Amino acid sequence: MTTLTVRIPEKLRREIQAISKSERVAVSDIVRESIRRYVAIQRFRSLRRKVLPFAEAQGLLTDEDVFRAIR
């Protein structure tokens, strides 16, 4: 594992520390999980942007359309 130094506003640091204390989870674990989720969401959005034109061409315009098609 590697170390990354990030500057955050004091208020955010206090909020993270409060969550850390109440959930009994290390601050680094909270930050690591937050970054992991952010990266996953960005990957999903990127994939969705690439696939969207093909889906629209097939008439899949909403999430409901997709769910109906895969049932």
C-alpha positions as CSV (number, residue, x, y, z in Angstrom):
1,M,0.0,0.0,0.0
2,T,1.1,3.6,-0.6
3,T,0.5,6.9,1.2
4,L,-1.3,9.8,-0.3
5,T,-1.4,13.2,1.3
6,V,-4.6,15.2,0.7
7,R,-5.6,18.6,2.0
8,I,-9.3,18.9,3.1
9,P,-11.2,21.6,4.9
10,E,-11.1,21.4,8.7
11,K,-14.9,21.0,8.9
12,L,-14.7,17.9,6.7
13,R,-11.9,16.5,8.8
14,R,-14.0,16.9,11.9
15,E,-17.0,15.2,10.2
16,I,-14.9,12.3,9.2
17,Q,-13.4,12.0,12.6
18,A,-16.9,12.0,14.2
19,I,-18.0,9.2,11.8
20,S,-14.8,7.3,12.6
21,K,-15.5,7.5,16.3
22,S,-19.2,6.7,16.2
23,E,-18.7,3.7,13.8
24,R,-15.4,2.6,15.4
25,V,-13.7,2.6,12.0
26,A,-10.3,4.1,11.2
27,V,-10.3,7.4,9.4
28,S,-8.0,5.9,6.7
29,D,-10.6,3.1,6.1
30,I,-13.4,5.7,5.7
31,V,-11.3,7.7,3.2
32,R,-10.1,4.6,1.4
33,E,-13.7,3.3,1.0
34,S,-14.9,6.7,-0.1
35,I,-12.3,6.9,-2.8
36,R,-13.0,3.3,-3.9
37,R,-16.7,4.2,-4.3
38,Y,-15.9,7.4,-6.2
39,V,-13.7,5.5,-8.6
40,A,-16.4,2.8,-9.1
41,I,-19.1,5.4,-9.8
42,Q,-16.8,7.2,-12.3
43,R,-16.1,3.9,-14.1
44,F,-19.8,3.2,-14.3
45,R,-20.6,6.7,-15.6
46,S,-17.9,6.4,-18.2
47,L,-19.1,3.0,-19.4
48,R,-22.7,4.3,-19.4
49,R,-21.6,7.2,-21.7
50,K,-20.0,4.8,-24.1
51,V,-22.9,2.4,-24.2
52,L,-25.7,4.9,-24.2
53,P,-25.8,5.6,-28.0
54,F,-26.0,1.8,-28.7
55,A,-28.8,1.4,-26.1
56,E,-30.8,4.3,-27.5
57,A,-30.5,2.8,-31.0
58,Q,-32.1,-0.4,-29.6
59,G,-34.9,1.7,-28.0
60,L,-33.5,1.4,-24.4
61,L,-34.1,4.9,-23.2
62,T,-34.7,4.4,-19.4
63,D,-33.5,2.1,-16.7
64,E,-36.9,0.5,-16.8
65,D,-36.5,-0.3,-20.5
66,V,-33.2,-2.1,-19.6
67,F,-34.7,-4.0,-16.7
68,R,-37.7,-5.1,-19.0
69,A,-35.3,-6.2,-21.7
70,I,-33.1,-8.4,-19.4
71,R,-36.1,-10.1,-17.6
